[in-house]
Structure formats: structure tokens, C-alpha cells
């Protein structure tokens, strides 16, 4: 009952934002709330179900984002003919290196194995670079001002939600293989590192998705843009009937379509997560989380289960990442900041209640709402706090200007207060399942 | 012979000298992380931001000093302000311990809870620094820029390549050396230092022998805050102060601590230099270096750079992963709890 009340309050808050501020603003918040909720569900699968401390959420969200570009951008045949064969050869060299290392490590022992591995890795690195560098250069010089990358497949962008999940799952498999056997804080640092590396690759490999030059104007294919809507006759008459001006109406309409689609995805993932949680698999995961040694003694392969959960959770984050890029219609690697994409999601999960899917959703809605509104309200607060200063005081102007950063402080306070006084979160995990 | 010396000067100028300075900064940071880990037994995610906080305070005091017309002559004024920055940071860190961490020690919470609490502190410091100082990049260096200028070096030695040593690099190495010696003296010889080592080794036994845990924890925080401030100020003098960069330093610092063997101070220092030199060495473009060493008139076609400088995180990460796979306790035996 209490939980229904929480969600009702949340709905009222968003409606309130719509009434008091503007409906476009409220719907923007709502859409991002839903995306955040999906990310939080992914993290909850890792942390709540299995106790895996992943601080690389940003990286998996970015992998989802790049999937949106690679799926939806129109193909650029010139780029492929310029550098495609080189890229292919580089990929072959890379795979051959990995294969050679695996064969060597299976077949040989001792000194030969160690030295051989080093030799093959170094040799493979240079061989890959030998094919890769000219190919990347050639691709980047094709129509450099507008493209300079390999383009995409020209498919509907919704497909990228799946592909984004697959990308993130692939990334998670590699990271998990390396890092999951480690202690929890080593895993945390390893994931922190891999996220930075993924974003660094996306920023610097211009041939892939234009790096920091960004990809704007992603074609949607399904949902019309607000501008296109304004041109159609039926929409103009519709806007006239409900008595809203066409520009506002079109923006609201597009946002509502997205909200609907995102909600469907959220519900599907929520349903699957709940099913998994109640299944024997979910019970096993909780057993592993609560007493790893006992679970291992019962014959459960702890590391393998952890890898599985890590991949599933990351895939969910990847899906959300692709949805975010779809919504924004552009891919900007520079916007991936760990505070926003990793630690904020953590605050959502902890505040909502780790281990409880409904809690994660509530936490995501609540925290995103506060995060956005705090930016708005911060300025007013600072204005009030600095009342004693002169109107034209430079210090006062700077402080008001920077007040948006107050929300970082607020998030820290919320996290600490919840950890201290309500460590199980707003909607605690149910004990019986 | 001349060519070899030229190549050496070139390499020193771009890799060895900056690497020494960067390594010292990382080592100081890693010492703080390792100390908190060995006494409080958690990875402190707020350490990078503690560095930013200390640096911010030091810059503020520096500006006050400059306003009063006080400066340190050829040395940067920030060195005079440093003690005040340390005091402020120590006070802040002790306050966070009192308000946040102490409770979790009392209820004997799992280390992951402490780690999350440190994420909360990280957010708070981020907010404070950005509201008080803004997110922009700042330089606060004043005084003499160079100890040896590139041209003076060329004239002195008759080589074609210059070797410049910036005063911030020398200051970093000297200060780091002094701080490390003081720290080791403290840990090895003083009564409190011995108590800390005992507490880190075996908490129960240390408590039985009458070690006061509150005092040990307090001293650990004080030292960690001082180290963080010094590392932050030295890094800021050498490069520049930008809150987000300091947050990002967390990765190489953690890597240093783990590579050296977490919980082991000597390991933290060794790890700092390993990470710094690998980062510098792998991202350096060897084109001109090789041109000197190769046959006359030959110049490599490409930059001969293993990885672009944007991937320096990847270097610390790869080393970290390799060490964890091959020798999880680090180069010097740290702990694996």
C-alpha cells in the first residue's frame, strides 16, 4: 500500500511540474525517468540480485549509444571502399592474434608460454596497427567535414535498442571474464577503468562515429520529428481542435509517442526481471549473494553465475543507452560523465531499495526528478542565501551562476542519509520469495 | 655518440623528467589510498576529490597571500599556502569521518558499504568545489618557471636537443621525497606509527595490546588528507587545476596502489612510478628519438607512437589487469582479504 502511495506521489510531482512549469518540460523529465529506470533495473540485476559492484555503467550506456549510430546512420559506400578492406584485414589480424595466444597457452608450458604470449601480443599489435592506421586515415578523409566515418546500416533506429544491448553484453563478457574473479573493490576499479576507456575510444576513433565531432540528426524512421509533424495537415487541424499552438503540440505529441514506447520496454524488462527474481535462478543468485561459500559448496558455479548476471545487467543498461541516444537524436561522446551516468544511477538503486525492481524504478523516477528540478531550484536557493550581498555584486552573480552544481551536493546528502538511516531503501527487498 | 646523447636528452625531456614528476604525484596519491585501505579497510572513492578540495583551499589561501603582497620569491606562493590547505582539508576529512564513517565502523559494516559512503562524500565534495570554484581549468603557478631552460642546456652541452627542467618538476620530486621519508620515519619509529602498523596487520591483536583504535583511525585520516592535499597541489602546480581531472586521477592512483600491492606503502610508491613511466613511455611519439638512433638521414614515416595520449587511462588499466591476473597481491606483497 505504501508503495502505491510512493508512485502516486511521484506521478503527482510530474503532473505538478507540467502544470506549474510546462508540459514539454514534464514530458522530457518523464522520458528520462523511464530511461533511468531501465538503467537502474540493469544495475539492480547486478547489485541487488548478485551483489556485483559495477562502477562502469557509463561505458555500457555509451556502447548502447554508439549502436544507435551504427544501426541508423545511412551507409557511406565511399568510406567502405576507401578503408573497408584495411579495416577487415586489421580485424583479421586482431582475431588471429587472439587465436594464436589461446592456442599457445593451451599447447605450451613454462617459459615458452610466457615469452611466446608476450611475443605474439606485441607482434599482433603492430600487425593490426599496420593495417588499421592507413584504413582509419582513409575513412576519416572521406567527406571529412560532414562524415569521415564508416556510417551505419541505414536500418530503423529502434533496432539499435536490441543491438545496443548486444554490444553492452559483448563488452560485459570481456570485462567480466577478466575482472569477475576478483574481490569486490578490485572489480569496482576495473569497471571504472573500462568505462573510461570505452568513452575514450568513442571520443577519439573518428572513423567509427565521428568522435567528439558528434553525430547529429539521427534518422528515426518510425517516430516523426516535431518539425515534420508541423507540416502535415491532419496534425494542424488536430492541434486546432485541442486548441494548442502547433509547435508546442507537435513537441508534446512526439514526446508522448516516445514515452509510450519507452514504457513498453520498461514493462517488458520489469516483467522479465520479476520472473527471473522469483524463479529458481533468482533464488540461487540471492543464495550466492548472501553466502557465496555456502552456494559454492552446494555445487553452484559462482564465477559463472556472476558472469551471467553481469552480462544480463549490462545488456539492460546498453538498451537504455541506445534509447537515450534515440530520444536525443544525436550522439555526443563528450556528454558521458561518470557522475551522471554511473554514480547517479547508483544513487537511484540505493535510494529505491537494492534487490527490489519496483524500488529501482521508484528510485530512478525520484532521483531523476530531483536532479532536474534541483538545477532549476538551485538558482533560486542561491539567490535567497545571498540576499545580504549587493544586487550587482560579482560574487553573487557567480554563485547564482554556479548554483546548478548544488545538486551534486544534494545527491551526496541523499545517498548518505539513505545509507545511514534507511539502508534497505524506500521499497525494501522482500525476504520471502 | 653525439646522436645517442641527443636521443637521450630528447627522451629525458619528454619522458623521464615529466615521468618522475607525475610518478611522484601518483605515488603521494596512492600512499593516501593505501593508508586508508590498510587502516579502515575500504577503497576510498573520494580520494581524488579530496585532492581537489585541498588544492582549492590552497589556491584560495594563495590568492589571499598574493593580495597581501606576500610571495615566496622564485618559488610558487602556493607552497606557503600549502600548510593552511592541509589544515583545512584535515578538518574537513575528520568531520566526514565523525559524521559518516564512524557509524559504519561501530556497526562493523561491510567494506562495500563504506565504499558507497565514500561515493556520497565524493558527490558532496564535487558539489562544494564546483560551487565555490567553478568547473573551469585554472593555473595558479607563480615564481621562476625553469631551473634549466632548453636553450641554456643546448649551449651548455653543445647538443641539438634541449632538456628543460621546470621548477615545478623539481619541487614535486623534492617535496615528495621529503614527505615520503617523513612518513616512513613516522611509521617505522614513532609509537603511533607502530600502533598503526600493528592495527593494520592484525586488528584484534593490536586492540588486545592496548592500541587505541580511534586514535589510529584519526591519525590515518590526518595523514591521508595531508598526502592528498600535497599531491593535489603539486599536480596542479605542474599542470593545472580542474575538478574533473582530479576525479579522473582516481583510476591511475588506484592502479598504482594495487599494482604496488595495496596496503603496502613502498608498493604504493613503486606503483606510482610504474604507472607514470608506462603511461609516458607508451604514449610518447618515438619518431625523432628513433631518427637519432637509426642510420644517418633516415626518419621513420609515422609518429612511431604506440597509443595516442588520449588512451593513457588504457595504459594504467591494462597494467592493473595484468598485475591482477598474474600476481594479485601486487609487486610488493600487499594484502588480499
Interface residues (C-beta under 8 A of the other chain):
Chain A: X53 X125 X133 X178 X179 X182 X183 X184 X185 X186 X188 X189 X190 X192 X193 X194 X196 X197 X200 X201 X203 X204 X337 X338 X339 X343 X346 X347 X350 X398 X399 X402 X403 X405 X406 X407 X408 X409 X410 X411 X412 X413 X415 X416 X419 X420 X423
Chain B: X42 X43 X100 X103 X111 X112 X113 X115 X116 X117 X119 X120 X121 X122 X123 X124 X125 X126 X127 X128 X130 X131 X134 X135 X244 X247 X248 X250 X251 X254 X255 X258 X302 X306 X308 X310 X311 X313 X314 X316 X317 X320 X321 X324 X325 X328 X336 X337
